[in-house]
């Protein structure tokens, strides 16, 4: 097996039910199996309640799955705690306010991300070499943040914070980058910029990526593989030339055929 086709993530028969035995019981993941190979950029689409975010939470260890196995980078992490998995993962959430500390400086947030999973030093503060690295990386965003490194993150706009969060998530190349509708809360122009930077940094570092999106055009255009989820299962998995030739109408037809509910947000996007 070539390095490019080496599995980074293997999910086998994953099941998760919330509020089991109550009137609010919800089957979120149902015997879901998925293999993610090194360098894959997978876009994930599906209606509300399809299990998309639950899938990412299961990978992160936000909760333990009821059944099944999760292998990450060759390690069985099924019962591993969330904080122990964190050193292998990068994650960006939908809410720009999540993922950064608003009362800390930009450079302090970057330092926390850069040092995550590394042996801590007794030396206080941020070294000069680190500041140069942060300045260089911030300049790539084209937002002028390299000249505001001592500014508090809480003063930044949503787009600036989301760009910073993406940079923090990829500063130490993670084994797997998870993007949970990370452009959904942004205006269209800012969302396009953040998505373009996402593609650039993923390609440059060959980052294995799973990106949830409601935007069908983005799902088709981005990455090398697309999966569609419904009722906690993967019902469609397409890649290569077949994915490149997809149209939004094709995806809508798949939803209809599977009995899925097409909401306004999916159509408008």
C-alpha positions in Angstrom: 0.0 0.0 0.0 1.4 3.4 -1.0 1.8 6.2 1.6 -0.9 8.2 -0.2 -3.4 5.4 0.3 -2.5 4.7 3.9 -5.5 4.9 6.1 -5.3 7.8 8.6 -8.7 7.1 10.1 -10.8 4.0 10.2 -14.3 3.9 11.6 -15.9 0.5 11.9 -19.6 0.0 12.7 -19.9 3.2 14.8 -23.1 3.6 16.8 -24.3 6.4 19.0 -27.7 6.9 20.5 -28.5 9.9 22.8 -31.1 9.8 25.6 -31.5 6.0 25.2 -34.7 4.6 26.6 -36.4 8.1 26.9 -39.0 9.8 24.8 -36.1 12.0 23.5 -34.1 9.0 22.2 -32.2 9.9 19.1 -30.1 7.5 17.0 -27.3 9.8 15.8 -24.9 7.3 14.2 -26.0 3.9 13.0 -23.4 1.2 12.1 -21.3 3.9 10.3 -18.1 2.7 8.7 -15.6 5.0 6.9 -12.0 4.9 5.9 -10.1 8.2 5.4 -6.8 7.9 3.5 -3.7 10.0 3.8 -4.2 13.3 1.9 -8.0 12.9 1.5 -10.0 16.1 1.5 -13.5 14.9 2.2 -16.5 17.2 2.1 -19.6 16.0 4.0 -23.1 17.0 3.3 -26.5 16.0 4.7 -29.7 17.4 6.1 -30.3 18.6 9.6 -29.9 15.7 12.0 -28.0 13.5 9.5 -25.2 12.9 12.0 -22.5 15.1 10.4 -21.4 17.0 13.6 -21.9 13.9 15.7 -19.5 12.1 13.4 -16.8 14.7 14.1 -17.5 14.7 17.8 -17.1 10.9 17.8 -13.7 11.2 16.1 -12.7 13.9 18.6 -13.8 11.9 21.6 -16.3 14.5 22.8 -18.4 11.5 23.8 -17.8 7.8 23.7 -19.5 5.8 21.0 -21.9 3.0 22.1 -20.4 0.4 19.7 -17.7 0.2 17.0 -14.1 1.0 16.7 -12.1 4.2 15.9 -8.5 3.8 14.6 -6.6 7.1 14.2 -3.1 7.0 12.8 -2.9 3.2 13.5 -3.9 3.7 17.2 -7.1 2.4 18.7 -8.5 5.6 20.2 -12.1 4.3 20.8 -11.8 4.7 24.5 -9.2 7.4 24.6 -10.3 10.7 26.2 -10.9 13.9 24.2 -7.8 15.7 25.5 -5.5 12.8 24.7 -6.8 12.7 21.1 -6.4 16.5 20.7 -2.7 16.3 20.0 -3.4 14.4 16.8 -6.3 16.6 15.6 -6.9 20.1 14.4 -10.5 21.4 14.6 -12.4 24.6 13.5 -16.0 25.0 14.7 -18.9 26.9 13.1 -18.9 29.6 15.7 -16.0 32.0 15.3 -16.0 32.6 19.0 -15.1 29.0 19.7 -11.5 27.9 19.4 -9.8 31.1 20.6 -9.4 32.8 24.0 -10.8 36.3 23.6 -9.0 37.8 26.6 -5.6 36.7 25.3 -3.4 38.3 22.6 -3.2 37.0 19.1 0.4 35.8 19.7 -0.6 34.2 23.0 -3.3 32.2 21.3 -0.9 31.1 18.6 1.6 30.1 21.3 -0.9 27.9 23.0 -1.7 26.2 19.7 2.0 25.8 18.8 3.0 24.3 22.1 0.1 21.9 22.3 1.3 18.4 22.8 4.9 19.5 23.2 7.1 19.4 26.3 6.6 22.6 28.2 9.6 24.8 29.0 10.2 26.8 32.2 11.1 29.8 30.1 8.4 32.5 30.5 6.9 34.4 27.6 7.2 33.9 23.8 10.6 33.5 22.2 11.7 35.8 19.4 11.9 32.9 17.0 8.3 32.0 17.8 7.2 35.6 17.2 8.8 35.6 13.8 7.1 32.4 12.9 3.7 33.8 14.0 4.2 37.0 12.1 5.1 35.1 8.9 2.1 32.8 9.2 -0.3 35.7 10.0 0.9 37.6 7.0 -0.4 34.8 4.8 -3.9 35.6 5.8 -3.7 39.1 4.2 -5.7 40.6 7.1 -2.9 42.8 8.6 -2.9 40.7 11.8 0.9 40.3 11.7 1.0 44.0 12.8 -1.5 43.5 15.6 0.0 40.5 17.4 -0.5 42.0 20.8 -4.1 42.9 20.2 -6.7 40.9 22.2 -8.5 38.3 20.1 -11.9 39.5 21.4 -11.4 42.7 19.3 -11.3 40.8 16.0 -14.1 40.4 13.6 -15.7 37.0 13.0 -13.8 36.4 9.8 -10.5 37.4 11.4 -11.1 35.1 14.4 -12.1 32.2 12.1 -8.9 32.7 10.0 -6.8 32.8 13.2 -8.5 29.6 14.5 -7.8 27.8 11.2 -4.1 28.9 11.4 -4.0 27.7 15.0 -5.5 24.3 14.1 -2.9 23.8 11.4 0.2 25.4 13.0 1.5 22.0 14.1 0.5 19.8 11.1 -2.3 17.6 12.6 -2.9 14.0 11.5 -6.5 15.0 10.7 -8.1 18.4 10.3 -11.8 18.6 11.1 -13.9 21.5 9.8 -17.5 21.8 11.2 -19.2 24.3 8.8 -16.4 26.7 9.6 -17.6 29.3 7.1 -21.3 29.1 7.7 -21.5 32.0 10.2 -19.5 34.4 7.9 -20.7 36.8 5.2 -20.2 35.4 1.6 -17.1 37.4 0.8 -15.3 36.5 4.1 -16.5 32.9 3.8 -14.9 32.7 0.3 -11.6 34.0 1.7 -11.5 31.6 4.6 -12.4 28.7 2.3 -9.7 29.7 -0.1 -7.1 29.8 2.7 -8.4 26.4 3.9 -7.7 24.8 0.5 -4.3 26.5 0.2 -3.1 25.4 3.6 -4.5 21.8 3.2 -2.9 21.4 -0.2 0.5 22.9 0.9 0.8 20.6 3.9 -1.1 17.6 2.4 -3.5 17.8 5.3 -6.0 15.0 5.6 -9.2 16.9 6.0 -12.9 16.3 6.7 -15.1 19.4 6.0 -18.8 19.5 6.8 -20.7 22.0 4.7 -24.3 22.9 3.7 -23.1 24.6 0.5 -23.4 22.0 -2.2 -21.3 24.0 -4.7 -18.4 24.1 -2.1 -18.9 20.4 -1.4 -18.5 19.6 -5.1 -15.7 22.0 -5.8 -13.5 21.4 -2.8 -11.5 18.3 -2.1 -11.1 14.9 -3.8 -14.0 13.1 -2.2 -17.6 13.7 -1.1 -19.8 11.8 1.2 -23.5 12.2 1.9 -25.0 11.3 5.2 -28.6 10.5 6.3 -29.9 9.2 9.5 -26.5 8.5 10.9 -25.2 6.6 7.9 -23.1 7.3 4.8 -25.5 6.8 1.9 -23.2 8.1 -0.9 -19.4 8.2 -1.3 -17.9 9.6 -4.5 -14.4 10.6 -5.6 -12.2 11.2 -8.6 -13.7 12.0 -12.0 -17.2 11.1 -10.9 -17.1 13.7 -8.2 -15.7 16.3 -10.6 -18.6 15.8 -12.9 -21.2 16.2 -10.2 -23.8 19.0 -10.3 -26.0 20.4 -7.5 -29.0 18.8 -9.3 -27.3 15.4 -9.0 -27.0 15.8 -5.2 -30.5 17.0 -4.8 -31.7 14.0 -6.7 -29.7 11.7 -4.4 -31.5 13.3 -1.4 -34.9 12.8 -3.0 -34.2 9.2 -3.9 -33.0 8.4 -0.4 -36.1 10.1 1.2 -34.0 12.8 2.7 -35.5 16.2 3.6 -34.1 19.1 1.5 -34.1 22.3 3.6 -34.0 25.9 2.4 -30.5 26.4 3.6 -29.1 23.7 1.3 -31.0 25.0 -1.7 -30.2 28.7 -1.1 -26.5 28.0 -0.6 
